[in-house]
């Protein structure tokens, strides 16, 4: 698999720093492609509440990214928890609109939406899907109407924890051009074989985050944990995956310089795999 021009870094790696500082660190490492994580009170790189005051916040983010000679290929969003008991529909729609507007400002192709949490009991899974469906469908419609690709994330402890739940959700959802955002670490955490799960999901996968785990930390770069990354890259090639490939180290308990080193190690490891394959 040719990673040249495909690999991106997630701004969540430096979520404890202002966006300008996070971009500077990523650019110093050599990254030019960006997954912009924008979750209020978690990763405050973009504040959707400020969009209503003349779109200054969108322009600020756009200009900062341009100043660092980077391109945002995706935005990881969080309008609100779609499983919240008292979800405010107006706030949800306004939040979606804010992220869509930012995506348009940045020329971003992919928007990633949360599936909602906590995970329901198996007997209540279908009913919980029906509860979340109107909100996620509205997010998908607005994203598609803006010419972008919406993806719903697979995450342990959420509505969509496994490959089976992800595929079943898409069947119930019934909307074309909506995909799954997949992180093989979450698949392993749910007891799945990541390679088999990726093959099973096939062209339903629209977005991929690559991390690794040693069974204790789930924020290691590829090559420093248990996952078989040569096999993972091979199966992504097998299924014809052509979307973003994103690296992320979401552990702010580590010093920023250590996170930077880990991100670079992951990049270099993935490049070695592809070079060996090409040889």
N, C-alpha and C positions, 0 to 999 in steps of 0.2 A: 504494500500500500504506500503510495506516494504522499508523504505528509507535508511536502513543500507547499506553502500557501494555504494549508488547511489547519495547522495547529494554532490554537488561540489560548490565551491565559485568562483566568477569571479574576476580576477585581476583588472578589471575596477574599482572596489570599491576603490582601492588605486592607481588610474592612475596618481596621481600627485606625486608619490614617485617612486624611482628606483625600478626595479623588485625585487632586493634582499630585500628591505624594505617591499614591498607589500607582498612577500611570507612569510616573518617573521611574519607579522601581521596576515595573514590568518592561518598560522601554529599554532600560539599562541592561536587562537580561537578554534583549534582542527580540522580544515579542512585538509584533506589529498588529496582530489581530486580538480582539478583546471580547470577552463575555462580560458585559456590564451587569453586576448584581446590584439591585436597587431595592432594598427592603428597609422600610423605616424602622429605626431603633435597633436594627441589626447590622445593616450595611448602608449607611446614609450617604451613598455616593450620588443619589438623585432623590429629591423630595417631591413626590407627586402632588403634595398639597400646595406647592408653589406654582404649579402650572397655570392656575387660574389668574395669576397676576401678570398677564401679558406674555407668557411663555418665556420669561427671562431665564428660568431654570433650565429649560431645554437648550436654549442658546448657550448658557454657561457650560453645560456638559459637552455640547457639540464643539465649542471653541477649545475647551481643554483637551479633548481627544485629538482634535486637528493639530493643536500646538505640539503634541507629542508624536505627531506623524503616525497615528494609529487609526485603525478602523474597527468600529463596533460591529461584530457579526451577529451578536445576539444580546438580548436583555433578559435576565432572570427576574421575574416580577413577583410581587406579592400584594395584589389589591386588598385582600383580606382572606381569612380562612373560609373557604366555601362550605365548610361543614359547621360553621358557627351557628349555635342555636338561634341567636337573634341577629343574624346577618342583616346589615343595613343595605338594602338593594341600591339605593341612590349612591351611597359611598362606594359600593363595589363597582358600579358602572363608571363613576367618575374616576376611580382608580385605574380601571382598564383604559379609559380614554387618555389618561395621563401617560401611561406607558406606551400606548399606541402612538400618541403624538410625539413622544420622545423618539420612538423607533423611526418615525417618518423624518424627523429632524436629522437623525444620524444615518439614514439610509440603511437601517438594520434589516436583516432578512428574517431572523428567528426571534419569537417571543416565547418564553417558557413560563407556564402557569402552575401553581401548586395544586395538588389533588385534594388537599384538605386532610385534616387530622382531628382527633386520633383515629386509629384504625378501628373500624367497627367489627363486632363479632360476625362470624361467617353467616349466621342466620339472618343478620340485618344488613348484609353487604348490598344486596340489590336495592333495598329501600333507601339506604344511604346514598347510593349512586343517583337515585331519582331526586333526592334532596339537593345534591350538588349539581345535577345536570343543567338546570336552567341558567345558573350563574356561569358555569364553564362554557356552556353553549354561547352565551352572550359574549364572553371574552373571545371565543373562537371566531364568531361572526365578525366582530369589530376588527380583529386582527386580519382575517382574510379579506375583508372589504378594503383594508388599507394596503393590500398587496404583500402581506407578510405571512409567515408560516407559524401557526400556533402549535405548541407541544405541551402535553400534560406530563408532569414528572412522575417517575416511579421512585418511591421513597419508602424505606422501612418505617413502620409506625404510622403509615398514612392510609388513605383510601386505596391507593394502588401500591401494593407491596411487592407483588410478584409478576412474572411475565404472564401468567394465566389471568390475573386480575387486570393487568394492563390491556390485554387483548379482549377480554370480556367487556371491559369498559368501553373500548372503541366500538364494539358491536352494539352495545346498548346506546351509546352516544349517537351513532348513526350519521355523523357528519364527515364528508369527504375532506381530504387534505388536512386532517388533524392527526398529529403523530404523537409518539411517546419520547420523552427525554429520559435517557437511561444512563445509570452509573453502575458499572459492574460490582463495585463494593457493596451497594445496597442489595444486589442480587445474591451475593455470597452471604451477606448477613441474614438473609431469609432462607438460607439453606439450599439455594439453587446453584447449579453449575453454570457460571456466567457464560461460558462458551455455548452450551446447549440452549440457554435461555435467549441469548442474542440470535442464534440461528432460528429459534422458534418464532421470535418476534419479527424477524426479517424486515420487510419494507415498511412495517409499522414504525420503525425507529427513525426519528427525524433529528435527533440531537444526542450527542454522546459526551459524557464527562469521564475522563480517565483518572482514576485514583487507585491506590493499592492499600492493603491492610496486612498486618502481622497477627491479627486476631485481637489485638489490644487497641492500637491506633487505627482509625479508619481514614486517616488523612495523610497517608504516605504517597509519594510519587510512584508511578509505575517503575517496577524493577526492585523495589525495596520491601516487597511483601510476598504474599502467597499466590497472587494471581498469575496465571500463565499468559503473559502479554503477547508472546509470539502467536499463540493460538487465538487470542482475542483479536489481534490485528488481522489475522488470517480469516477469521469468520466474518469480520466487518467487510473485508474485501469480497468474500464469497457471496454475501447477501447484496453486494452492490451499494453499500452505504456511501453516500457522497456528501453528507452534511458536515457541520463543524465537529472538530475534535478539540475538546477543551481540557486544560489542566487546571487543577485547583488544589490549594492546600489551605483548608479552612480550620486553622488551629492557632488562634491568637495567643495561646499560652506559650507559644514558641517565639523567640525574638524574631523581629522582622528579617534580619539578615539570614537567619537559619531557614525561614520560610523561602526566601529568595534562592538560597542554595538548593533546597529540596526541589523547587520548581525547575531549576536549571538541570538538576540531575535527571528528573523525569523526562525532560525534553531530549537530553543527550542519549538516554537509554532508548527511547523510542526511535531516534534517528539511527542508532546502531542496529536495531532490529531491521529496519527497512533497508539499510545498506547491506547487511548480510544477505537479506533476501534477494536484493538486486544482483549481488555478486554470484 
